[in-house]
Amino acid sequence: MRKLLEQILKFGIVGVIAFVVDFGIFTVLSTVLDIHYLIANFFGFSVSVVVNYLLSMRYVFTRQEGANKKAEFVIFVILSVVGLVLNEWIIYLCVDVIYESWTALHVWISHDLAKLTGKIIATGIVMVYNFITRKLFIEKGFRK
């Protein structure tokens, strides 16, 4: 149990670093450069996946002896694409479905704040998905 708690803590630290990269790119692209928020999310998420992979494989998940690194990376990418789709869908729901449909929200929060809030909600949900799926599919290992 202690090993799992330590792993979750390490995953959280790596996640914070990846989040800063993702959220920073997303914020600059969507609010400063006025790029559509779903495109900005794609770029921020994609760069953070690379950062997350490198840090996770080094500090969080233990590789099985003789693990097939190519298969491991392919599974990581597939799981990340699913995470990206979830991330995009959740942000879209938060902004285009909830915020745009509920005009009373416009009085309290700006469109930019709605995008940033949606991004934070999506990131939290996808973080749980990432930990569970990576623990199940990557840490288990792939033999050569």
Residue, then its C-alpha position, 0 to 999 in steps of 0.5 A: m500500500r505504501k508503494l502505491l501511495e508513493q507512486i501516486l505522489k510521484f505521479g501527482i508531481v509529474g502531473v503538476i509539471a505536465f499540467v503547467v506545460d499544458f495549461g501554459i501553452f493552452t493559455v498563451l495560445s487561446t487567450v493571448l494569441d486568440i487561437h480557437y480553444l480546442i486547437a490550443n488544447f490539442f497543442g498544449f495537451s500534445v506537448s504535455v504528453v511527451v513531458n509526462y511520458l519522459l518523466s513518468m517512465r523515469y520516475v513513476f512507473t517501473r518497467q518490467e525486465g525485458a519490456n518492449k519499449k516500442a510496444e510500451f510507447v505505442i500503448f502510451v500514445i494510444l492511451s494519450v489519444v483517448g485522453l486527448v479526446l476526453n479532454e477536448w470533449i469535456i472542454y467543449l461541453c464546458v464552453d460550448v454546451i454549458y457556458e454558451s447555452w446558459t447566458a446567465l453565466h456570462v454575467w459572472i465569468s468571461h469566455d476566457l475564464a470559461k475556457l480556463t475552467g473547462k481546461i482545469i476540469a478536463t485535466g482533473i478527470v483525464m489525470v485519473y484516467n491516465f493514472i489508472t490506464r497507465k498503471l494497468f497497461i504500461e507498468k504491467g510491461f510488454r515482453k520483447 
